[in-house]
Amino acid sequence: MRSIRALLLLGLLGSPGLGQTGSRNVQTASQMLTHAEATAKRQHKNVMLVFTASWCGPCHLLQNFLADPAIRPIFDRHFVKVTVFHAEHVRRRDTPGADQMLDSLQDTDTSIPFIAMLGGNGKLIVDSVRPVYGRGRDIEYNIGFPYDPNSQVWFLEMLRRGAPSLTSSETQTIRKWLFQHKGN
């Protein structure tokens, strides 16, 4: 997997505008990530990068989960969150550079929401593509919103890796929320 930092330094991700408006004052995916990495480094946190789309049901579930008053403080304590729009039906609504950024993180086409947890240095820690072993070959799939038990196990593993200082109480709050809301 290529380093996202190397791509940023080469300027491959920069293009004007956020894509949701014609304004020149909007940020590219690389600008958003660079700002988040600097903030994360300064605050001793990691970055949670979320690829989403307005038409995506599981993306809305993930956003509702992350915004819930019981959950948001936990993620705010451990992560600087960046949300980029990808795969919108109207391409100008994509965050510029989102396609290239996703390609740099995941070598294959993947579904959304896609979550990547990065260090303040831009290095990938873990992402939402869960390895599955068995039947003579290894396969992977993106968990998207963690609505089923297997996806929840991987999501909690992502949190263990991406937020090592997460307390058992915080983990239990997340686990309980996911169990109670099972994709609602």
C-alpha positions in Angstrom: 0.0 0.0 0.0 1.4 3.4 -1.0 2.0 6.0 1.6 -0.6 8.7 1.6 2.1 11.1 2.7 4.2 10.5 -0.4 1.2 11.2 -2.6 0.5 14.4 -0.7 4.1 15.5 -1.1 4.0 14.8 -4.8 0.9 16.9 -5.1 -1.1 14.2 -6.8 -4.2 14.8 -4.7 -4.5 18.6 -5.1 -7.3 20.0 -7.2 -9.3 23.1 -6.6 -12.6 23.2 -4.7 -14.5 20.9 -2.4 -16.8 19.8 -5.2 -20.0 20.6 -3.5 -20.0 24.2 -4.8 -18.3 26.1 -7.5 -16.5 28.2 -4.9 -12.7 28.5 -4.9 -12.6 28.8 -1.1 -13.3 25.1 -0.5 -10.6 22.5 0.4 -9.4 19.5 -1.4 -9.2 16.1 0.3 -5.4 16.5 0.7 -5.8 19.9 2.3 -8.3 18.6 4.7 -6.1 15.6 5.6 -3.0 17.8 6.0 -4.8 20.1 8.4 -6.3 17.1 10.3 -2.8 15.4 10.6 -1.3 18.7 12.0 -4.1 19.0 14.5 -3.9 15.3 15.5 -0.1 15.6 16.0 -0.5 18.7 18.1 -3.3 17.1 20.2 -1.7 13.6 20.4 -4.5 12.0 18.6 -5.0 10.0 15.4 -7.0 10.8 12.3 -10.3 9.1 11.4 -10.8 9.5 7.7 -14.3 8.6 6.5 -15.3 8.3 2.8 -19.0 8.9 2.4 -21.8 9.8 -0.1 -25.1 11.6 0.3 -27.0 8.7 -1.3 -25.4 6.0 0.9 -27.7 4.5 3.6 -24.9 2.9 5.6 -22.9 6.2 5.4 -25.9 7.9 7.1 -25.9 5.3 9.8 -22.2 5.8 10.4 -22.6 9.6 10.6 -25.6 9.2 13.0 -23.5 6.9 15.2 -20.5 9.2 15.2 -22.7 12.2 16.0 -24.7 10.6 18.8 -24.3 12.5 22.1 -23.1 9.3 23.9 -20.6 8.4 21.2 -19.2 11.7 19.8 -17.2 12.7 23.0 -15.4 9.3 22.8 -14.3 9.8 19.2 -13.5 13.5 19.8 -11.2 12.4 22.6 -9.2 10.0 20.5 -9.5 11.2 16.9 -9.5 14.2 14.6 -12.3 13.3 12.1 -12.2 14.1 8.4 -15.1 13.3 6.1 -14.7 13.4 2.3 -17.4 12.8 -0.3 -16.8 10.1 -2.9 -18.9 8.5 -5.6 -21.6 11.1 -5.7 -23.9 10.8 -8.6 -23.0 14.3 -9.6 -19.2 14.3 -9.7 -18.8 18.0 -8.8 -20.2 17.1 -5.4 -17.2 14.8 -4.7 -14.4 16.2 -2.6 -11.7 17.0 -5.1 -8.9 14.4 -4.7 -11.1 11.9 -2.9 -10.8 9.3 -5.7 -7.0 9.4 -5.6 -6.9 9.4 -1.8 -9.1 6.3 -1.6 -7.0 4.6 -4.3 -3.8 5.4 -2.3 -5.4 3.7 0.8 -7.1 0.7 -0.8 -5.7 -1.1 -3.9 -9.1 -2.4 -5.0 -12.5 -0.8 -5.5 -14.3 -0.7 -2.2 -17.7 0.2 -1.0 -18.5 3.1 1.3 -18.5 4.1 4.0 -14.8 3.4 4.1 -13.0 4.3 7.3 -9.2 4.7 7.6 -7.4 5.4 10.9 -4.1 7.3 10.3 -1.4 8.5 12.6 -0.6 12.2 12.8 2.2 11.5 10.3 -0.3 10.2 7.7 0.7 6.6 8.1 -2.2 4.1 7.8 -2.9 2.3 11.1 -5.9 0.3 10.1 -8.9 0.5 7.8 -12.4 -0.9 7.6 -11.4 -3.7 5.2 -11.7 -6.8 7.3 -9.6 -9.8 6.4 -11.6 -13.1 6.2 -9.7 -16.4 6.2 -10.9 -19.8 5.0 -12.0 -21.9 2.1 -8.5 -22.1 0.7 -8.0 -18.4 0.0 -7.9 -15.2 1.9 -10.5 -12.5 1.0 -11.2 -9.1 2.4 -14.4 -7.0 2.6 -15.2 -3.5 3.8 -17.4 -3.6 6.9 -18.9 -0.2 6.1 -21.2 0.6 9.0 -20.6 -2.1 11.7 -24.2 -3.5 11.9 -23.6 -7.2 12.3 -21.5 -9.0 15.0 -18.6 -9.8 12.7 -18.3 -6.2 11.5 -18.6 -5.0 15.1 -15.7 -7.2 16.1 -13.6 -5.7 13.4 -14.7 -2.2 14.2 -13.7 -2.7 17.8 -10.4 -4.1 16.7 -9.9 -1.0 14.5 -10.6 1.2 17.6 -8.1 -0.9 19.7 -5.4 -0.2 17.1 -6.4 3.4 16.2 -7.1 4.6 19.7 -4.9 2.6 22.1 -5.9 4.7 25.1 -9.6 3.9 24.6 -10.9 2.8 28.0 -12.9 -0.3 28.7 -15.8 1.9 29.7 -15.6 3.7 26.3 -15.4 0.4 24.5 -18.4 -0.9 26.4 -20.4 2.3 25.5 -19.6 1.8 21.8 -20.4 -1.9 21.9 -23.7 -1.3 23.7 -24.7 1.4 21.3 -24.0 -0.7 18.2 -25.9 -3.7 19.7 -28.9 -1.5 20.6 -29.1 0.2 17.2 -28.2 -2.7 14.8 -28.4 -0.7 11.6 -31.4 1.5 12.6 
